[in-house]
Every structure is written in structure tokens, then in C-alpha cells.
């Protein structure tokens, strides 16, 4: 058989990091958002120029065009022109009839139309003119004439006779492109391809990047028509109302700023106003308020034919809608966004009774905008603005004050939007009695945000350096801190980037449920962000979460989540079918190919359910192609597939059968968490596991002194109102520590139920860690305090409870959950085979250990241990078998104090039992003082002695382990559960407390009793 490398699981570093994918998407977003919110497609291909501008000039200068064309013709030519935009056929036929019935012979008629004339209509009218009046006809619309005069060789005509400015001249073929940003050139070329059809929210934001960059004066404004054409197409044909609303807003903003003409968008504007009351999205509602503001200004400047009185009716309609929404319960960020919309609507300039005062040209608008930007840059904006009457000043200020007071809790709200409203309207607001309180609240929020952002940036810099140096635990702590500091509406993208890094690091550590929790949290934050462009990260985060499920072994759950991610990808990713652009989809598909391939070769009865799950999304064709291709090249049996997995990957299909199981390795322990394969219990298992993994990673650098024994945890749930008396039980079985944990089921309605669930999960995770730690409660509590100071609770808290983040399945029983199905299980070992080297057990000196303290303890032992066995020891060593055993143990590394300790313990126990009867576990506590006294009493010649027959290798090994456990108190260590096996405790003492290596110079207690030199 030929082995083939399948990169993602067998080679863990082969795939792109999640943060790398996010950074790649970010490059274009950051670059394209440098310009203000008001900057690919050229309507003329390589010779593209702004054809709307051409049409404007040509209509104004049409007499010059007619005269020029008349001079060039020897036929009897008549000309007509029209600015009419509808009922064109009737208009053309009426003009032709008027020309041809005046008694003068006409050979040819040229009709110039401002509107674009469809080819079919043009041909029909030409045929009608020839048939009715035997006259040639040519209809030239504004677009056609502009395109003709845009030829480089003919532009001189437009410049000479139409007085078009030289800067509009088309480039020659060999003329270099103007200096444009790379991202813009790439985006423009991308959307110039004929088959590109925008369809979803991701496409809308993709187009917005180019559109906004093309609005200001400069070399890209010639592309504005092309971008508007694509955005209009999206607004007219998208089935998603949110997409339509966003697109129309961008069209209106672009036309207002870059065209000074809203007329082509008027049908879309009226449709927008009809649909806006169906939305509860704060961003869309705020955009709607801005759109009304744009329309009122356009009406005042004669840039739209929508009457001003009609526009003014939109304000009270929107105010009623937003006020009704504010009566409902919302989270702080959503409520802040709604308050912003309500305040903005109340603070509109009151145009009641205003009259249209004329018009402003595009050039004049550009000059005004330039002056406005200069004022903003110099901090003199308010000097350029006067106080103006507004719709409802008191209500607007009341809303602003409520928003200011909400800011400490609404970390996801973008403060810059609030600040812009205050700055622009300051001349109108400053005399209101609430103005100072509003500004104080805003100032405090800005200081918090600016300070947090500065700290977050420094944390990111440190984290990046630490990650490059391979110090993942230190880097993780810095990224967590950066996430917290960047978690503001204006810097939320930084928080999302930090979370992507966190996902990558948890994944590299093999803590796949912790990584999944953060990926799901990132998806939730992106989805609920007040900046809807963040939703582009939603499918990336969901695909990453699906990949974490796959790595942990939950391959069916991974397929389910990947299908949901594919739906989000179709809804939010720009040009979603282009997988060259979205590499994270190809990576996720590869994981599902492994699932289909392994199922086909080892579990064919899983295939139907697997394909049914994928059919709910859009991945089936891609995955089937991959499975079919690999099946022809790879054929492994169950054992070979398990050997092929990476060291940290969980057993495939560990989420099938009647029990869900998660296994991982950390701090020298194999942790197994399992429970019934039912929806609520699975969520509780994943919630607990993600919490435990985050705790283990945090405590790895703090040294909780975990006992290296395998841990088995069974999870059960109980109704929130029926809490059991004991929420955990533990025992040892076969050297493993077994736990039975009872977690509350998910809440129904009460918010305090959610808090109880979080506290219950965290409490049990701490109990498990404490129970498997050798630290006493006080030092363990100090360790917890240090972890809290390091940000532990912020690391555990990612916004919403886990059951809300992870609820993607609706069925109470997951697929393939009955006893007929079983995962892939290795017959000889646990899967995964290993863990991250960053989470290996500690080997440095343990807490409380020092050489000085060790030497003091040994000096005491050599002084005290011989006292109760002064006669017993020589008597035992008269037996040749005992002497040989002691010599053999010394050769194996036993120190003299080891031998003395065992003999002393055997002797003291022998005497206590002779005096009081058998030493049971129950009586040991009662006789503890007697045992202590006997250990310090000097042995008399007539005291009972241990027989040499009681000394054997097994007895010596057993007793030295017991002695090791009893020595824990010397180091401030304890066993929290008395049934703990001695072997793992001995490992800690051996590797971290010098149990087998420490010794000091001492008098030979066996002098004359054992051969010299031994």
C-alpha cells in the first residue's frame, strides 16, 4: 500500500491560520476605509471615463454639437433633441412627423436624446420612419455620443466645440494608469469581469469599498458610474431586504457627494422608505436617518425631484418606529444604536416651510466638502457651522444623555459616531441644559477607549513577538488582554483579530473546545456588530469552529456546523463562489473530505447521514469530488487511519453512538469527559470541557502541581429547579480518578439561571482541578487569585453563555446516536496519542521545595529514624536474605534514609498493632498520637520486633510509596481524596521534590551491618 500525506490532520502546520485568513481579508478593508464614509468599474473599458459627466456637458452644449454635425453633412439633414425620459417612442414619432410634414424634403433626421435608448426601440423607430416617410433616421443617445467622443483621437472635437475640460480626456493606449492603491486596482479589475454578479451582503460591502473610494475628486471618480451600476443592480435584484437597504443608502450617499443628482435613485429611495419600518437593525435605522438628511439637502439644492414636503413626512414615521423599538428589551449595544438613531432623527434640521433656494454644482460641492474636511482636520469645524432649528431638541438631548449614561456597558457601540453628532451639532446643542452632562459622558468614554486602545496595541505587539518566539502561553495571555482592551465599537475589529489569534493558539495547544468556544464567540460578535461589514467574518469563524470539532473527533458535528457555515458564507462573503478568494472554505472542505473518505472505508453505514447533513448547505458537490478522488488513491483500514492522525487529534466519529466522548492530554494527564449523546448533555459536556481547557492553559504557567493520573469525568444534567445535594462525586478505579458531575440544564427564561449555569460550570471545574492537585486549599486559592489578576475570568467570559453560542442543532438527539454506531477506537492506546509540548507536566522544583529545606528534612531524618529501631535494624540484618535485599536496593538507588524509613514504619506499626490491635483506616485517626509517640521513643531491647520473614521486596516497595505519600505534608502538599493512588504521587515527588536523588553526608547507619562500599 502507498501512503499518501493528507496535509491538514497529518501535518498540523500545513493549513493557514485563522488569524492569517482574517488578516488577508482585513488588508482591503483597512485600506479602503481610510477615506471618509462618503471611495471598480469603468463603463468604457480601457478608455473608461465618467460618462455621466459627458452627458451633462453634452446636453448643456447641444447646439454646438448640432452645428458641427450639420457642417459635416452634404445631405439635407434635420435635427431634433429631447430631454424626455419616458414614452420615448411616441415622442420620436411625433418629432419625425412634425419634421417631414412641413413641406421641405429631408434626407436624414438625427434625434439626440438625453435618456439611454434601448437598441430594440431604436431599430423599430428607424424602420417606422423609413416606411412612413422614406427618411433615414439615426437616434443618438447621450451615452452613445459620449462614448464616441471618448475615443482618444476624437476627444479634441469635444474639447474644441463643447468646451469640455482637458482633464476629462481619455488616456491613450500607452498612457500609464494614475497612481492608484493596489487594493483598489485589484478590486476594480475583479468586478470588471463580465460574469461578476453581486448578490449578497458581502458583495455589497465589497462594492462599497470601491464606490466610496471613487466618490471624492481624483483619478478614481471616473469609475463612479461603474460602481453605481453594480450597486444599483444589487439594490434592484437582491432578495435580502437588509442588502437592499444597505445598497440604496450607499447609492444615495455616493450620488449626493459624487454626482450632485439623486434623480436616478428616486425609485430606490421611495422603496427604501417603504421597507425601512420592517427593520430593527440599529445601523440600518441610523443610515435611514442620514439618508433622509441627504434627501432634504438635495431637495433644498434642487438635486432631486422628490418634493421637500414628502421627504419631511419620513422623519415622524421613522421616529415612531424607532421609539416603538426602544420600548422593547435589548442588549446595551443594540439599545445604544437605537438611541443614536432616535437622537439623530430628533436633531434633524427643521426644514418646515423652507423654500428651494437654487442649486449647487458638483464643483461647488467639492469645494464645500474640501473646506469641511480642512475644518475637521484643524479642529475648527464649529466655526464653520451656525445654530439651526431642529425637529425636537429636548427629545434629542434626552436620547443623547441616555446614550452617554449607557456607554460604560455598551462596549460594542462605536463612540466616534456619537462624537461626530455632538461636534457637528454643537452650535445648536451647547445652550441646552443637558449638553454638559452629555459631553462629560462622551469624554469619559473616549478616555476609556483611547486608553484601552493604546494598551491593546501594546499587548498585540508583545503577543506577536512572543508567538514568533514560540512562547505560546505568554502570547496567549497578551492576546487575551488585547481582546479585552480593544473590545469597543470603534476598535472592535482589533478585538476580532485578537480572538482569531486566540483560536489559533488554543488549537495549536490541542485545546480544541476552547478554540471552538472562541470561534463561536467571534461569530456571534461579528453577527451582532453594529458595523454590518463585520459579518464577513461570520462564515470564517463558523468554518473554524467546524474544524475544531473535526480535530477533537466530533466529525458528524463538524459536518453539521460546516453546512451552517456554508449558508453564512453564501449570505455574507463577497463573491462566495470564488474559492480562490476564500481559502478557508477549501480548508474546511478538506476536513469534510476526510470524514467522507474515512466513513466510506471504515464506517459505510455513516455515509447516508453524513451526506444528508452536507446537503443542508452547499458543500456536497465539492466534498463528493474530493472523496471520489481520494478513494481511488488511498485505502486504509481503521487502525491505519488512527495511526495517520496527528498526535493531538481525537478519535474520528467520537460523537456517534449512545455516548459523546472528548479526550485530550494536558499537564501529564489524559482527560476524558463523556456523557449521554443527547443535545442538552452534549452542550453541557462542551461547555465544561472548554472551561476546563481554558483553566488548564492558564494554570500551566502557575503550577497547580497536578497529580499525573488519568481523569475520567462523566457529565449529567439536572433541571435548574432540582439541584441535587451533591453536585460532584469522585473515587479511584484502576489508577484513574473518576468524577461524576451534575450540571444544571440550560435556563428557560431567567437571566439569573444563566448566571447559575456559568457559576456551576466554573465551580465544578475548580473542584476537579483542586481534587487533582497536591496544593492545599490556601495555596490553591492564592493560585486562583493570581489567575484572576492575570485575567482568567475575562478569558472564560466571551459574551454569551456557551449553550447560546453553540446551539446549531435543533434535534434533541444528535445523528447516529444509538447503540448501532461506534467511533474509531485504537485497540492498544488512547487517542489522541500526545499533547502539546507547551502543556507537558512540570519538571522543575515544585512549590515549596528548596535545597536548604530538603537538607534540613534529611538531617532530621538521619537523626530521628534510627531511634525507634536501634535493636530491630541489627537483628534484621543478621538475616542473609534481608542483607542481600538491602544491598540490591542500595544498588538500585535507594538512599539510606529510604531503608531506615521503611524499617521504622514497619516497626512502629508492628508495636502499635501488638498493643492496640489491627490498624484500620477508621482507627488510624484515633491512634495517630500514639503512632507519633512511638516513632520518637527509643527502642528497648525487649520491645516487640519485626520478623525478617516480614521483609520482602514487595513490602519494601509498598512501604516506601506509603512513606512518600505521608511525606507530602513536609512540602505543604496534601491529598484532597484519600483514595488517590500512590504511584502518580511518587512521580511528582521523584521529579520535583528529589525523593529519589536527595541525600546529605551522614554517618553510616549500617556500619558493620552491611558490606563496606555498598
LINBELMO-V415630 format. One record per run of one state. SS is the DSSP state (@ for helix, = for strand, . for the rest). FROM is the first residue (numbers start at 1). LEN is the number of residues. If there is no record, write none. Layout:
BEGIN
ss->SS from->FROM len->LEN
ss->SS from->FROM len->LEN
END
This chain:
BEGIN
ss->. from->1 len->6
ss->@ from->7 len->4
ss->. from->11 len->7
ss->@ from->18 len->15
ss->. from->33 len->12
ss->@ from->45 len->3
ss->. from->48 len->3
ss->@ from->51 len->10
ss->. from->61 len->1
ss->@ from->62 len->10
ss->. from->72 len->5
ss->= from->77 len->6
ss->. from->83 len->5
ss->@ from->88 len->13
ss->. from->101 len->7
ss->= from->108 len->6
ss->. from->114 len->5
ss->@ from->119 len->15
ss->. from->134 len->2
ss->= from->136 len->6
ss->@ from->142 len->8
ss->. from->150 len->5
ss->@ from->155 len->7
ss->. from->162 len->4
ss->@ from->166 len->3
ss->. from->169 len->13
ss->@ from->182 len->11
ss->. from->193 len->8
ss->@ from->201 len->13
ss->. from->214 len->7
ss->@ from->221 len->17
ss->. from->238 len->3
ss->@ from->241 len->18
ss->. from->259 len->4
ss->@ from->263 len->16
ss->. from->279 len->3
ss->@ from->282 len->19
ss->. from->301 len->7
ss->@ from->308 len->19
ss->. from->327 len->5
ss->@ from->332 len->15
ss->. from->347 len->2
ss->= from->349 len->1
ss->. from->350 len->12
ss->@ from->362 len->17
ss->. from->379 len->2
ss->@ from->381 len->4
ss->. from->385 len->5
ss->= from->390 len->1
ss->. from->391 len->2
ss->@ from->393 len->14
ss->. from->407 len->8
ss->@ from->415 len->15
ss->. from->430 len->5
ss->@ from->435 len->34
ss->. from->469 len->3
ss->@ from->472 len->15
ss->. from->487 len->5
ss->@ from->492 len->17
ss->. from->509 len->3
ss->@ from->512 len->17
ss->. from->529 len->3
ss->@ from->532 len->21
ss->. from->553 len->2
ss->@ from->555 len->18
ss->. from->573 len->10
ss->@ from->583 len->20
ss->. from->603 len->1
ss->@ from->604 len->12
ss->. from->616 len->4
ss->@ from->620 len->12
ss->. from->632 len->6
ss->@ from->638 len->7
ss->. from->645 len->14
ss->= from->659 len->8
ss->. from->667 len->2
ss->= from->669 len->8
ss->. from->677 len->2
ss->@ from->679 len->22
ss->. from->701 len->5
ss->= from->706 len->1
ss->. from->707 len->4
ss->= from->711 len->8
ss->. from->719 len->9
ss->= from->728 len->6
ss->. from->734 len->2
ss->= from->736 len->9
ss->. from->745 len->6
ss->@ from->751 len->21
ss->. from->772 len->1
ss->= from->773 len->1
ss->. from->774 len->1
ss->= from->775 len->1
ss->. from->776 len->1
ss->@ from->777 len->13
ss->. from->790 len->2
ss->@ from->792 len->5
ss->. from->797 len->5
ss->@ from->802 len->4
ss->. from->806 len->31
ss->@ from->837 len->3
ss->. from->840 len->11
ss->@ from->851 len->14
ss->. from->865 len->2
ss->@ from->867 len->3
ss->. from->870 len->2
ss->@ from->872 len->5
ss->. from->877 len->3
ss->@ from->880 len->12
ss->. from->892 len->4
ss->@ from->896 len->21
ss->. from->917 len->4
ss->@ from->921 len->6
ss->. from->927 len->1
ss->@ from->928 len->9
ss->. from->937 len->11
ss->@ from->948 len->3
ss->. from->951 len->2
ss->@ from->953 len->19
ss->. from->972 len->1
ss->= from->973 len->1
ss->. from->974 len->8
ss->@ from->982 len->11
ss->. from->993 len->22
END
